[in-house]
């Protein structure tokens, strides 16, 4: 029997997927093909473009922080569709900025045993594997934005958007730090918060049955790896925290508090840019109306994993974060 062109691709280190599901198979095969391709000859692969459903929204409308504002409600269907497509591109950019600017630097510190966790080779191996995963995730979300641009026929380039809020705050805090150990603990804290909250962020898309199927599957496949990363991050954070002296413990908890506030929040800087790019009449006034509304400030709600981590470290009372504003179980 002749070998199918896709059989030569290496799926070993990619997220688990169902080959009988045409969309899951297409997302992963495109990912593996892009990663492995070394020649200009294009391997046969399922085409994400053929699985794209033009009549589906690219982003859940109910997640828009201004969904009930008169300026948004007054938009015609074309501008609403364009805004939701931009929202999906921004969602992907948020993931990619976080993976490249926060998480991979954090795992690199673990890989280099910067914190002397005492966990031995297992943590170093886990960090190396996680860094490979994060590169795949970046490519997965880049592919998802690319197919959206092609099928919608709109430019919508990531470079037109600002660096995502999580990455901006991480970079700003590192710039404010006086000492190398503070910069390293900042990156570890932000990586910990990211890896233990990204499941809830991805579920905003993965759990929505009405959203574009290619987008939903992209988020779901990414999420499968992150459950493992969450466990790694939790154990490393506990091991590092236990070995810190009092001033460094206080700094690490302050950095985690900073990360908690940044990671769950709506990025109104990015939303303001999306509104500008779409050309929403009265958009600036709309943004002023919604960005200081406490009920609209948080996008990610489920912080159970981070709450439990802080509890296990005996640090709930030292974390400067309003746990009552989110869900904890």
ChimeraX commands (.cxc) that place a marker at each C-alpha (Angstrom):
marker #1 position 0.00,0.00,0.00 radius 0.5
marker #1 position 1.38,3.40,-0.93 radius 0.5
marker #1 position 2.32,5.68,1.94 radius 0.5
marker #1 position 0.16,8.74,2.37 radius 0.5
marker #1 position 2.25,11.93,2.13 radius 0.5
marker #1 position 1.26,12.92,5.65 radius 0.5
marker #1 position 2.49,9.61,7.12 radius 0.5
marker #1 position 6.08,10.83,6.84 radius 0.5
marker #1 position 5.44,13.75,9.18 radius 0.5
marker #1 position 6.58,13.49,12.81 radius 0.5
marker #1 position 3.67,13.92,15.21 radius 0.5
marker #1 position 5.45,12.53,18.27 radius 0.5
marker #1 position 5.86,15.78,20.18 radius 0.5
marker #1 position 2.68,17.53,19.08 radius 0.5
marker #1 position -0.52,17.82,21.14 radius 0.5
marker #1 position -2.69,14.70,21.21 radius 0.5
marker #1 position -5.34,14.79,18.51 radius 0.5
marker #1 position -8.03,12.73,16.83 radius 0.5
marker #1 position -7.02,11.80,13.27 radius 0.5
marker #1 position -10.64,11.03,12.43 radius 0.5
marker #1 position -11.63,14.63,13.20 radius 0.5
marker #1 position -11.00,16.58,9.97 radius 0.5
marker #1 position -10.39,19.91,11.72 radius 0.5
marker #1 position -8.08,18.56,14.44 radius 0.5
marker #1 position -6.21,16.57,11.79 radius 0.5
marker #1 position -5.87,19.64,9.55 radius 0.5
marker #1 position -4.58,21.91,12.33 radius 0.5
marker #1 position -1.95,19.43,13.50 radius 0.5
marker #1 position -0.89,18.31,10.02 radius 0.5
marker #1 position -0.41,21.93,8.92 radius 0.5
marker #1 position 1.62,22.50,12.06 radius 0.5
marker #1 position 3.81,19.44,11.54 radius 0.5
marker #1 position 4.21,20.18,7.83 radius 0.5
marker #1 position 5.31,23.78,8.40 radius 0.5
marker #1 position 7.74,22.75,11.09 radius 0.5
marker #1 position 9.31,19.84,9.26 radius 0.5
marker #1 position 9.33,21.17,5.71 radius 0.5
marker #1 position 12.87,21.66,4.38 radius 0.5
marker #1 position 12.29,21.75,0.61 radius 0.5
marker #1 position 10.15,23.92,-1.60 radius 0.5
marker #1 position 8.00,20.96,-2.62 radius 0.5
marker #1 position 4.72,21.15,-0.73 radius 0.5
marker #1 position 3.61,17.96,0.93 radius 0.5
marker #1 position -0.01,16.99,0.60 radius 0.5
marker #1 position -1.94,17.99,3.70 radius 0.5
marker #1 position -5.50,18.82,4.74 radius 0.5
marker #1 position -6.18,22.46,3.95 radius 0.5
marker #1 position -7.35,24.61,6.83 radius 0.5
marker #1 position -8.84,27.03,4.32 radius 0.5
marker #1 position -11.28,24.37,3.11 radius 0.5
marker #1 position -12.47,23.78,6.68 radius 0.5
marker #1 position -13.03,27.47,7.42 radius 0.5
marker #1 position -16.72,28.38,7.81 radius 0.5
marker #1 position -17.32,31.91,6.58 radius 0.5
marker #1 position -20.66,32.27,8.34 radius 0.5
marker #1 position -19.20,31.59,11.80 radius 0.5
marker #1 position -17.85,34.39,14.03 radius 0.5
marker #1 position -14.09,34.32,14.60 radius 0.5
marker #1 position -14.39,35.41,18.24 radius 0.5
marker #1 position -17.20,35.13,20.82 radius 0.5
marker #1 position -19.16,38.36,20.83 radius 0.5
marker #1 position -20.08,37.95,24.50 radius 0.5
marker #1 position -16.38,38.37,25.43 radius 0.5
marker #1 position -16.18,41.89,24.02 radius 0.5
marker #1 position -15.93,44.35,26.95 radius 0.5
marker #1 position -18.11,46.82,25.00 radius 0.5
marker #1 position -20.63,44.31,23.59 radius 0.5
marker #1 position -23.64,46.18,25.04 radius 0.5
marker #1 position -22.37,49.71,24.35 radius 0.5
marker #1 position -24.48,51.79,21.91 radius 0.5
marker #1 position -21.45,52.53,19.69 radius 0.5
marker #1 position -20.87,48.82,19.17 radius 0.5
marker #1 position -24.55,48.04,18.84 radius 0.5
marker #1 position -24.79,50.64,16.05 radius 0.5
marker #1 position -22.20,48.88,13.86 radius 0.5
marker #1 position -23.34,47.26,10.64 radius 0.5
marker #1 position -22.78,43.52,10.12 radius 0.5
marker #1 position -19.63,44.01,8.04 radius 0.5
marker #1 position -17.87,46.06,10.71 radius 0.5
marker #1 position -18.95,43.64,13.45 radius 0.5
marker #1 position -17.50,40.73,11.51 radius 0.5
marker #1 position -14.27,42.64,10.93 radius 0.5
marker #1 position -14.03,43.58,14.60 radius 0.5
marker #1 position -14.54,39.96,15.70 radius 0.5
marker #1 position -11.87,38.83,13.24 radius 0.5
marker #1 position -9.47,41.43,14.63 radius 0.5
marker #1 position -10.34,40.20,18.12 radius 0.5
marker #1 position -9.26,36.68,17.11 radius 0.5
marker #1 position -5.98,37.96,15.64 radius 0.5
marker #1 position -5.41,39.89,18.88 radius 0.5
marker #1 position -6.19,36.75,20.92 radius 0.5
marker #1 position -3.54,34.85,18.96 radius 0.5
marker #1 position -1.02,37.68,19.29 radius 0.5
marker #1 position -1.60,37.71,23.02 radius 0.5
marker #1 position -0.76,34.00,23.15 radius 0.5
marker #1 position 2.30,34.38,20.91 radius 0.5
marker #1 position 3.67,37.40,22.80 radius 0.5
marker #1 position 3.20,35.54,26.05 radius 0.5
marker #1 position 4.91,32.37,24.80 radius 0.5
marker #1 position 7.87,34.19,23.26 radius 0.5
marker #1 position 8.40,37.10,25.66 radius 0.5
marker #1 position 7.45,35.55,29.01 radius 0.5
marker #1 position 7.09,31.78,29.11 radius 0.5
marker #1 position 10.04,30.59,27.04 radius 0.5
marker #1 position 12.43,32.93,28.92 radius 0.5
marker #1 position 11.03,31.48,32.14 radius 0.5
marker #1 position 11.53,27.89,31.07 radius 0.5
marker #1 position 15.02,28.79,29.87 radius 0.5
marker #1 position 15.89,29.93,33.41 radius 0.5
marker #1 position 14.61,26.60,34.75 radius 0.5
marker #1 position 16.55,24.75,32.05 radius 0.5
marker #1 position 19.75,26.51,33.15 radius 0.5
marker #1 position 18.93,25.61,36.79 radius 0.5
marker #1 position 19.17,29.29,37.65 radius 0.5
marker #1 position 17.18,28.83,40.85 radius 0.5
marker #1 position 18.85,25.60,42.07 radius 0.5
marker #1 position 15.46,24.00,42.69 radius 0.5
marker #1 position 16.89,20.74,43.97 radius 0.5
marker #1 position 14.59,18.90,41.59 radius 0.5
marker #1 position 17.50,17.55,39.55 radius 0.5
marker #1 position 17.49,16.50,35.91 radius 0.5
marker #1 position 13.72,15.99,35.78 radius 0.5
marker #1 position 12.96,19.72,35.95 radius 0.5
marker #1 position 15.63,20.51,33.33 radius 0.5
marker #1 position 14.23,17.89,30.94 radius 0.5
marker #1 position 10.67,19.10,31.53 radius 0.5
marker #1 position 11.71,22.69,30.83 radius 0.5
marker #1 position 13.41,21.69,27.56 radius 0.5
marker #1 position 10.33,19.80,26.42 radius 0.5
marker #1 position 8.10,22.73,27.38 radius 0.5
marker #1 position 10.18,25.15,25.31 radius 0.5
marker #1 position 9.70,22.92,22.26 radius 0.5
marker #1 position 5.95,22.82,22.96 radius 0.5
marker #1 position 5.76,26.60,23.19 radius 0.5
marker #1 position 7.33,27.01,19.76 radius 0.5
marker #1 position 4.71,24.69,18.29 radius 0.5
marker #1 position 1.98,26.67,20.06 radius 0.5
marker #1 position 3.30,29.92,18.60 radius 0.5
marker #1 position 3.22,28.44,15.10 radius 0.5
marker #1 position -0.25,26.98,15.70 radius 0.5
marker #1 position -1.71,30.40,16.55 radius 0.5
marker #1 position 0.19,32.07,13.72 radius 0.5
marker #1 position -1.38,29.56,11.31 radius 0.5
marker #1 position -4.82,30.28,12.77 radius 0.5
marker #1 position -4.48,34.01,12.16 radius 0.5
marker #1 position -3.11,33.39,8.68 radius 0.5
marker #1 position -6.08,31.30,7.57 radius 0.5
marker #1 position -8.43,33.95,8.96 radius 0.5
marker #1 position -6.71,36.63,6.89 radius 0.5
marker #1 position -6.82,34.54,3.75 radius 0.5
marker #1 position -10.46,33.50,4.04 radius 0.5
marker #1 position -11.76,36.88,5.15 radius 0.5
marker #1 position -9.66,38.77,2.62 radius 0.5
marker #1 position -8.61,41.35,5.22 radius 0.5
marker #1 position -5.00,42.27,6.00 radius 0.5
marker #1 position -5.24,42.27,9.83 radius 0.5
marker #1 position -1.54,41.89,10.54 radius 0.5
marker #1 position -0.27,41.26,14.08 radius 0.5
marker #1 position 2.33,44.01,13.69 radius 0.5
marker #1 position -0.49,46.55,13.63 radius 0.5
marker #1 position -1.30,45.68,17.26 radius 0.5
marker #1 position 0.68,46.62,20.38 radius 0.5
marker #1 position 2.63,44.11,22.44 radius 0.5
marker #1 position 0.12,42.25,24.62 radius 0.5
marker #1 position -0.54,43.57,28.13 radius 0.5
marker #1 position 0.96,40.58,29.93 radius 0.5
marker #1 position 4.24,40.86,28.06 radius 0.5
marker #1 position 4.30,44.66,28.39 radius 0.5
marker #1 position 3.95,44.49,32.16 radius 0.5
marker #1 position 6.60,41.75,32.40 radius 0.5
marker #1 position 9.07,43.82,30.40 radius 0.5
marker #1 position 8.29,46.97,32.38 radius 0.5
marker #1 position 8.83,45.26,35.72 radius 0.5
marker #1 position 12.13,43.78,34.58 radius 0.5
marker #1 position 13.23,47.23,33.43 radius 0.5
marker #1 position 12.39,48.64,36.87 radius 0.5
marker #1 position 14.42,45.98,38.71 radius 0.5
marker #1 position 17.79,46.95,40.17 radius 0.5
marker #1 position 19.27,43.47,40.49 radius 0.5
marker #1 position 19.61,40.40,38.29 radius 0.5
marker #1 position 17.90,38.19,40.89 radius 0.5
marker #1 position 14.86,40.48,40.78 radius 0.5
marker #1 position 14.64,40.21,37.00 radius 0.5
marker #1 position 14.95,36.42,37.20 radius 0.5
marker #1 position 12.27,36.10,39.90 radius 0.5
marker #1 position 10.00,38.44,37.90 radius 0.5
marker #1 position 10.23,36.16,34.88 radius 0.5
marker #1 position 9.66,33.03,36.97 radius 0.5
marker #1 position 6.64,34.61,38.69 radius 0.5
marker #1 position 5.07,35.75,35.42 radius 0.5
marker #1 position 5.76,32.36,33.83 radius 0.5
marker #1 position 4.11,30.62,36.78 radius 0.5
marker #1 position 1.03,32.84,36.58 radius 0.5
marker #1 position 0.84,32.39,32.82 radius 0.5
marker #1 position 1.17,28.62,32.78 radius 0.5
marker #1 position -1.37,28.21,35.57 radius 0.5
marker #1 position -3.96,30.56,34.05 radius 0.5
marker #1 position -3.64,29.95,30.31 radius 0.5
marker #1 position -6.03,26.98,30.43 radius 0.5
marker #1 position -8.82,29.30,31.50 radius 0.5
marker #1 position -7.83,31.80,28.79 radius 0.5
marker #1 position -7.81,29.19,26.02 radius 0.5
marker #1 position -11.10,27.76,27.24 radius 0.5
marker #1 position -12.78,31.06,26.38 radius 0.5
marker #1 position -12.49,29.91,22.75 radius 0.5
marker #1 position -12.19,26.14,23.10 radius 0.5
marker #1 position -15.46,25.81,25.01 radius 0.5
marker #1 position -17.56,28.01,22.72 radius 0.5
marker #1 position -19.63,25.84,20.33 radius 0.5
marker #1 position -20.63,28.77,18.12 radius 0.5
marker #1 position -17.20,30.13,17.27 radius 0.5
marker #1 position -15.22,29.32,14.09 radius 0.5
marker #1 position -14.35,25.56,14.36 radius 0.5
marker #1 position -10.73,26.04,13.23 radius 0.5
marker #1 position -10.27,28.59,16.01 radius 0.5
marker #1 position -11.95,26.45,18.64 radius 0.5
marker #1 position -9.82,23.42,17.77 radius 0.5
marker #1 position -6.63,25.49,17.77 radius 0.5
marker #1 position -7.34,26.63,21.33 radius 0.5
marker #1 position -8.35,23.14,22.43 radius 0.5
marker #1 position -5.24,21.45,21.03 radius 0.5
marker #1 position -2.99,24.04,22.63 radius 0.5
marker #1 position -4.79,23.55,25.92 radius 0.5
marker #1 position -3.98,19.85,26.07 radius 0.5
marker #1 position -0.26,20.56,26.45 radius 0.5
marker #1 position -0.80,23.32,28.96 radius 0.5
marker #1 position -2.34,21.03,31.57 radius 0.5
marker #1 position 1.08,19.36,31.76 radius 0.5
marker #1 position 2.93,22.68,31.81 radius 0.5
marker #1 position 0.75,23.87,34.66 radius 0.5
marker #1 position 1.89,20.96,36.82 radius 0.5
marker #1 position 5.54,21.59,35.97 radius 0.5
marker #1 position 5.26,25.30,36.78 radius 0.5
marker #1 position 3.49,24.65,40.06 radius 0.5
marker #1 position 6.14,22.24,41.36 radius 0.5
marker #1 position 9.04,24.46,40.26 radius 0.5
marker #1 position 7.47,27.54,41.87 radius 0.5
marker #1 position 7.00,25.70,45.17 radius 0.5
marker #1 position 10.55,24.33,45.10 radius 0.5
marker #1 position 12.06,27.75,44.34 radius 0.5
marker #1 position 9.93,29.59,46.91 radius 0.5
marker #1 position 10.92,27.16,49.66 radius 0.5
marker #1 position 14.62,27.92,49.09 radius 0.5
marker #1 position 14.34,31.73,48.97 radius 0.5
marker #1 position 15.29,33.98,51.88 radius 0.5
marker #1 position 12.67,36.36,53.30 radius 0.5
marker #1 position 13.41,39.40,51.06 radius 0.5
marker #1 position 13.39,37.25,47.92 radius 0.5
marker #1 position 10.18,35.49,48.99 radius 0.5
marker #1 position 8.53,38.88,49.42 radius 0.5
marker #1 position 9.75,40.01,46.00 radius 0.5
marker #1 position 8.57,36.81,44.30 radius 0.5
marker #1 position 5.09,37.15,45.82 radius 0.5
marker #1 position 4.91,40.81,44.80 radius 0.5
marker #1 position 5.84,39.81,41.23 radius 0.5
marker #1 position 3.17,37.11,41.27 radius 0.5
marker #1 position 0.63,39.70,42.45 radius 0.5
marker #1 position 1.66,41.94,39.57 radius 0.5
marker #1 position 1.33,39.04,37.14 radius 0.5
marker #1 position -2.10,38.06,38.46 radius 0.5
marker #1 position -3.45,41.54,37.84 radius 0.5
marker #1 position -1.97,41.66,34.33 radius 0.5
marker #1 position -2.84,38.17,33.13 radius 0.5
marker #1 position -6.54,38.11,33.84 radius 0.5
marker #1 position -7.34,41.63,32.73 radius 0.5
marker #1 position -8.85,42.87,29.50 radius 0.5
marker #1 position -6.17,44.58,27.42 radius 0.5
marker #1 position -7.83,47.91,26.74 radius 0.5
marker #1 position -4.74,49.25,24.95 radius 0.5
marker #1 position -5.15,46.51,22.35 radius 0.5
marker #1 position -8.93,46.96,22.22 radius 0.5
marker #1 position -8.47,50.67,21.62 radius 0.5
marker #1 position -6.18,49.89,18.67 radius 0.5
marker #1 position -8.67,47.36,17.25 radius 0.5
marker #1 position -11.44,49.95,17.46 radius 0.5
marker #1 position -9.21,52.41,15.60 radius 0.5
marker #1 position -8.33,49.89,12.89 radius 0.5
marker #1 position -11.96,48.93,12.33 radius 0.5
marker #1 position -13.06,52.56,12.32 radius 0.5
marker #1 position -15.79,52.47,14.98 radius 0.5
marker #1 position -17.64,55.77,15.12 radius 0.5
marker #1 position -17.59,57.02,18.72 radius 0.5
marker #1 position -15.00,54.34,19.54 radius 0.5
marker #1 position -12.80,56.49,21.77 radius 0.5
marker #1 position -15.76,57.57,23.87 radius 0.5
marker #1 position -16.89,53.93,24.05 radius 0.5
marker #1 position -13.47,52.87,25.35 radius 0.5
marker #1 position -13.50,55.60,27.99 radius 0.5
marker #1 position -16.91,54.38,29.11 radius 0.5
marker #1 position -15.89,50.75,29.56 radius 0.5
marker #1 position -12.21,50.63,30.54 radius 0.5
marker #1 position -12.74,51.88,34.10 radius 0.5
marker #1 position -15.76,49.68,34.75 radius 0.5
marker #1 position -14.62,47.10,37.32 radius 0.5
marker #1 position -17.13,44.56,36.04 radius 0.5
marker #1 position -15.46,44.66,32.61 radius 0.5
marker #1 position -11.85,44.66,33.76 radius 0.5
marker #1 position -11.32,40.91,34.13 radius 0.5
marker #1 position -11.44,38.61,31.10 radius 0.5
marker #1 position -10.13,35.38,32.66 radius 0.5
marker #1 position -12.24,34.34,35.64 radius 0.5
marker #1 position -11.03,30.93,36.84 radius 0.5
marker #1 position -7.96,31.34,39.05 radius 0.5
marker #1 position -8.37,28.13,41.03 radius 0.5
marker #1 position -4.95,26.71,40.21 radius 0.5
marker #1 position -3.11,29.88,41.23 radius 0.5
marker #1 position -5.17,30.26,44.40 radius 0.5
marker #1 position -4.35,26.69,45.40 radius 0.5
marker #1 position -0.64,27.22,44.66 radius 0.5
marker #1 position -0.54,30.33,46.85 radius 0.5
marker #1 position -2.38,28.44,49.58 radius 0.5
marker #1 position 0.11,25.57,49.42 radius 0.5
marker #1 position 2.96,28.08,49.74 radius 0.5
marker #1 position 1.21,29.62,52.75 radius 0.5
marker #1 position 1.13,32.95,50.95 radius 0.5
marker #1 position -2.55,33.78,50.35 radius 0.5
marker #1 position -2.44,36.74,52.76 radius 0.5
marker #1 position 0.74,38.10,51.16 radius 0.5
marker #1 position -0.64,38.15,47.61 radius 0.5
marker #1 position -1.97,41.59,46.66 radius 0.5
marker #1 position -4.85,40.43,44.53 radius 0.5
marker #1 position -8.62,40.57,44.98 radius 0.5
marker #1 position -9.53,36.88,44.94 radius 0.5
marker #1 position -13.20,37.82,45.34 radius 0.5
marker #1 position -13.16,39.20,41.79 radius 0.5
marker #1 position -12.46,35.76,40.25 radius 0.5
marker #1 position -13.56,32.16,40.58 radius 0.5
marker #1 position -11.59,29.88,42.91 radius 0.5
marker #1 position -12.46,26.30,43.77 radius 0.5
marker link #1:1,2 radius 0.2
marker link #1:2,3 radius 0.2
marker link #1:3,4 radius 0.2
marker link #1:4,5 radius 0.2
marker link #1:5,6 radius 0.2
marker link #1:6,7 radius 0.2
marker link #1:7,8 radius 0.2
marker link #1:8,9 radius 0.2
marker link #1:9,10 radius 0.2
marker link #1:10,11 radius 0.2
marker link #1:11,12 radius 0.2
marker link #1:12,13 radius 0.2
marker link #1:13,14 radius 0.2
marker link #1:14,15 radius 0.2
marker link #1:15,16 radius 0.2
marker link #1:16,17 radius 0.2
marker link #1:17,18 radius 0.2
marker link #1:18,19 radius 0.2
marker link #1:19,20 radius 0.2
marker link #1:20,21 radius 0.2
marker link #1:21,22 radius 0.2
marker link #1:22,23 radius 0.2
marker link #1:23,24 radius 0.2
marker link #1:24,25 radius 0.2
marker link #1:25,26 radius 0.2
marker link #1:26,27 radius 0.2
marker link #1:27,28 radius 0.2
marker link #1:28,29 radius 0.2
marker link #1:29,30 radius 0.2
marker link #1:30,31 radius 0.2
marker link #1:31,32 radius 0.2
marker link #1:32,33 radius 0.2
marker link #1:33,34 radius 0.2
marker link #1:34,35 radius 0.2
marker link #1:35,36 radius 0.2
marker link #1:36,37 radius 0.2
marker link #1:37,38 radius 0.2
marker link #1:38,39 radius 0.2
marker link #1:39,40 radius 0.2
marker link #1:40,41 radius 0.2
marker link #1:41,42 radius 0.2
marker link #1:42,43 radius 0.2
marker link #1:43,44 radius 0.2
marker link #1:44,45 radius 0.2
marker link #1:45,46 radius 0.2
marker link #1:46,47 radius 0.2
marker link #1:47,48 radius 0.2
marker link #1:48,49 radius 0.2
marker link #1:49,50 radius 0.2
marker link #1:50,51 radius 0.2
marker link #1:51,52 radius 0.2
marker link #1:52,53 radius 0.2
marker link #1:53,54 radius 0.2
marker link #1:54,55 radius 0.2
marker link #1:55,56 radius 0.2
marker link #1:56,57 radius 0.2
marker link #1:57,58 radius 0.2
marker link #1:58,59 radius 0.2
marker link #1:59,60 radius 0.2
marker link #1:60,61 radius 0.2
marker link #1:61,62 radius 0.2
marker link #1:62,63 radius 0.2
marker link #1:63,64 radius 0.2
marker link #1:64,65 radius 0.2
marker link #1:65,66 radius 0.2
marker link #1:66,67 radius 0.2
marker link #1:67,68 radius 0.2
marker link #1:68,69 radius 0.2
marker link #1:69,70 radius 0.2
marker link #1:70,71 radius 0.2
marker link #1:71,72 radius 0.2
marker link #1:72,73 radius 0.2
marker link #1:73,74 radius 0.2
marker link #1:74,75 radius 0.2
marker link #1:75,76 radius 0.2
marker link #1:76,77 radius 0.2
marker link #1:77,78 radius 0.2
marker link #1:78,79 radius 0.2
marker link #1:79,80 radius 0.2
marker link #1:80,81 radius 0.2
marker link #1:81,82 radius 0.2
marker link #1:82,83 radius 0.2
marker link #1:83,84 radius 0.2
marker link #1:84,85 radius 0.2
marker link #1:85,86 radius 0.2
marker link #1:86,87 radius 0.2
marker link #1:87,88 radius 0.2
marker link #1:88,89 radius 0.2
marker link #1:89,90 radius 0.2
marker link #1:90,91 radius 0.2
marker link #1:91,92 radius 0.2
marker link #1:92,93 radius 0.2
marker link #1:93,94 radius 0.2
marker link #1:94,95 radius 0.2
marker link #1:95,96 radius 0.2
marker link #1:96,97 radius 0.2
marker link #1:97,98 radius 0.2
marker link #1:98,99 radius 0.2
marker link #1:99,100 radius 0.2
marker link #1:100,101 radius 0.2
marker link #1:101,102 radius 0.2
marker link #1:102,103 radius 0.2
marker link #1:103,104 radius 0.2
marker link #1:104,105 radius 0.2
marker link #1:105,106 radius 0.2
marker link #1:106,107 radius 0.2
marker link #1:107,108 radius 0.2
marker link #1:108,109 radius 0.2
marker link #1:109,110 radius 0.2
marker link #1:110,111 radius 0.2
marker link #1:111,112 radius 0.2
marker link #1:112,113 radius 0.2
marker link #1:113,114 radius 0.2
marker link #1:114,115 radius 0.2
marker link #1:115,116 radius 0.2
marker link #1:116,117 radius 0.2
marker link #1:117,118 radius 0.2
marker link #1:118,119 radius 0.2
marker link #1:119,120 radius 0.2
marker link #1:120,121 radius 0.2
marker link #1:121,122 radius 0.2
marker link #1:122,123 radius 0.2
marker link #1:123,124 radius 0.2
marker link #1:124,125 radius 0.2
marker link #1:125,126 radius 0.2
marker link #1:126,127 radius 0.2
marker link #1:127,128 radius 0.2
marker link #1:128,129 radius 0.2
marker link #1:129,130 radius 0.2
marker link #1:130,131 radius 0.2
marker link #1:131,132 radius 0.2
marker link #1:132,133 radius 0.2
marker link #1:133,134 radius 0.2
marker link #1:134,135 radius 0.2
marker link #1:135,136 radius 0.2
marker link #1:136,137 radius 0.2
marker link #1:137,138 radius 0.2
marker link #1:138,139 radius 0.2
marker link #1:139,140 radius 0.2
marker link #1:140,141 radius 0.2
marker link #1:141,142 radius 0.2
marker link #1:142,143 radius 0.2
marker link #1:143,144 radius 0.2
marker link #1:144,145 radius 0.2
marker link #1:145,146 radius 0.2
marker link #1:146,147 radius 0.2
marker link #1:147,148 radius 0.2
marker link #1:148,149 radius 0.2
marker link #1:149,150 radius 0.2
marker link #1:150,151 radius 0.2
marker link #1:151,152 radius 0.2
marker link #1:152,153 radius 0.2
marker link #1:153,154 radius 0.2
marker link #1:154,155 radius 0.2
marker link #1:155,156 radius 0.2
marker link #1:156,157 radius 0.2
marker link #1:157,158 radius 0.2
marker link #1:158,159 radius 0.2
marker link #1:159,160 radius 0.2
marker link #1:160,161 radius 0.2
marker link #1:161,162 radius 0.2
marker link #1:162,163 radius 0.2
marker link #1:163,164 radius 0.2
marker link #1:164,165 radius 0.2
marker link #1:165,166 radius 0.2
marker link #1:166,167 radius 0.2
marker link #1:167,168 radius 0.2
marker link #1:168,169 radius 0.2
marker link #1:169,170 radius 0.2
marker link #1:170,171 radius 0.2
marker link #1:171,172 radius 0.2
marker link #1:172,173 radius 0.2
marker link #1:173,174 radius 0.2
marker link #1:174,175 radius 0.2
marker link #1:175,176 radius 0.2
marker link #1:176,177 radius 0.2
marker link #1:177,178 radius 0.2
marker link #1:178,179 radius 0.2
marker link #1:179,180 radius 0.2
marker link #1:180,181 radius 0.2
marker link #1:181,182 radius 0.2
marker link #1:182,183 radius 0.2
marker link #1:183,184 radius 0.2
marker link #1:184,185 radius 0.2
marker link #1:185,186 radius 0.2
marker link #1:186,187 radius 0.2
marker link #1:187,188 radius 0.2
marker link #1:188,189 radius 0.2
marker link #1:189,190 radius 0.2
marker link #1:190,191 radius 0.2
marker link #1:191,192 radius 0.2
marker link #1:192,193 radius 0.2
marker link #1:193,194 radius 0.2
marker link #1:194,195 radius 0.2
marker link #1:195,196 radius 0.2
marker link #1:196,197 radius 0.2
marker link #1:197,198 radius 0.2
marker link #1:198,199 radius 0.2
marker link #1:199,200 radius 0.2
marker link #1:200,201 radius 0.2
marker link #1:201,202 radius 0.2
marker link #1:202,203 radius 0.2
marker link #1:203,204 radius 0.2
marker link #1:204,205 radius 0.2
marker link #1:205,206 radius 0.2
marker link #1:206,207 radius 0.2
marker link #1:207,208 radius 0.2
marker link #1:208,209 radius 0.2
marker link #1:209,210 radius 0.2
marker link #1:210,211 radius 0.2
marker link #1:211,212 radius 0.2
marker link #1:212,213 radius 0.2
marker link #1:213,214 radius 0.2
marker link #1:214,215 radius 0.2
marker link #1:215,216 radius 0.2
marker link #1:216,217 radius 0.2
marker link #1:217,218 radius 0.2
marker link #1:218,219 radius 0.2
marker link #1:219,220 radius 0.2
marker link #1:220,221 radius 0.2
marker link #1:221,222 radius 0.2
marker link #1:222,223 radius 0.2
marker link #1:223,224 radius 0.2
marker link #1:224,225 radius 0.2
marker link #1:225,226 radius 0.2
marker link #1:226,227 radius 0.2
marker link #1:227,228 radius 0.2
marker link #1:228,229 radius 0.2
marker link #1:229,230 radius 0.2
marker link #1:230,231 radius 0.2
marker link #1:231,232 radius 0.2
marker link #1:232,233 radius 0.2
marker link #1:233,234 radius 0.2
marker link #1:234,235 radius 0.2
marker link #1:235,236 radius 0.2
marker link #1:236,237 radius 0.2
marker link #1:237,238 radius 0.2
marker link #1:238,239 radius 0.2
marker link #1:239,240 radius 0.2
marker link #1:240,241 radius 0.2
marker link #1:241,242 radius 0.2
marker link #1:242,243 radius 0.2
marker link #1:243,244 radius 0.2
marker link #1:244,245 radius 0.2
marker link #1:245,246 radius 0.2
marker link #1:246,247 radius 0.2
marker link #1:247,248 radius 0.2
marker link #1:248,249 radius 0.2
marker link #1:249,250 radius 0.2
marker link #1:250,251 radius 0.2
marker link #1:251,252 radius 0.2
marker link #1:252,253 radius 0.2
marker link #1:253,254 radius 0.2
marker link #1:254,255 radius 0.2
marker link #1:255,256 radius 0.2
marker link #1:256,257 radius 0.2
marker link #1:257,258 radius 0.2
marker link #1:258,259 radius 0.2
marker link #1:259,260 radius 0.2
marker link #1:260,261 radius 0.2
marker link #1:261,262 radius 0.2
marker link #1:262,263 radius 0.2
marker link #1:263,264 radius 0.2
marker link #1:264,265 radius 0.2
marker link #1:265,266 radius 0.2
marker link #1:266,267 radius 0.2
marker link #1:267,268 radius 0.2
marker link #1:268,269 radius 0.2
marker link #1:269,270 radius 0.2
marker link #1:270,271 radius 0.2
marker link #1:271,272 radius 0.2
marker link #1:272,273 radius 0.2
marker link #1:273,274 radius 0.2
marker link #1:274,275 radius 0.2
marker link #1:275,276 radius 0.2
marker link #1:276,277 radius 0.2
marker link #1:277,278 radius 0.2
marker link #1:278,279 radius 0.2
marker link #1:279,280 radius 0.2
marker link #1:280,281 radius 0.2
marker link #1:281,282 radius 0.2
marker link #1:282,283 radius 0.2
marker link #1:283,284 radius 0.2
marker link #1:284,285 radius 0.2
marker link #1:285,286 radius 0.2
marker link #1:286,287 radius 0.2
marker link #1:287,288 radius 0.2
marker link #1:288,289 radius 0.2
marker link #1:289,290 radius 0.2
marker link #1:290,291 radius 0.2
marker link #1:291,292 radius 0.2
marker link #1:292,293 radius 0.2
marker link #1:293,294 radius 0.2
marker link #1:294,295 radius 0.2
marker link #1:295,296 radius 0.2
marker link #1:296,297 radius 0.2
marker link #1:297,298 radius 0.2
marker link #1:298,299 radius 0.2
marker link #1:299,300 radius 0.2
marker link #1:300,301 radius 0.2
marker link #1:301,302 radius 0.2
marker link #1:302,303 radius 0.2
marker link #1:303,304 radius 0.2
marker link #1:304,305 radius 0.2
marker link #1:305,306 radius 0.2
marker link #1:306,307 radius 0.2
marker link #1:307,308 radius 0.2
marker link #1:308,309 radius 0.2
marker link #1:309,310 radius 0.2
marker link #1:310,311 radius 0.2
marker link #1:311,312 radius 0.2
marker link #1:312,313 radius 0.2
marker link #1:313,314 radius 0.2
marker link #1:314,315 radius 0.2
marker link #1:315,316 radius 0.2
marker link #1:316,317 radius 0.2
marker link #1:317,318 radius 0.2
marker link #1:318,319 radius 0.2
marker link #1:319,320 radius 0.2
marker link #1:320,321 radius 0.2
marker link #1:321,322 radius 0.2
marker link #1:322,323 radius 0.2
marker link #1:323,324 radius 0.2
marker link #1:324,325 radius 0.2
marker link #1:325,326 radius 0.2
marker link #1:326,327 radius 0.2
marker link #1:327,328 radius 0.2
marker link #1:328,329 radius 0.2
view
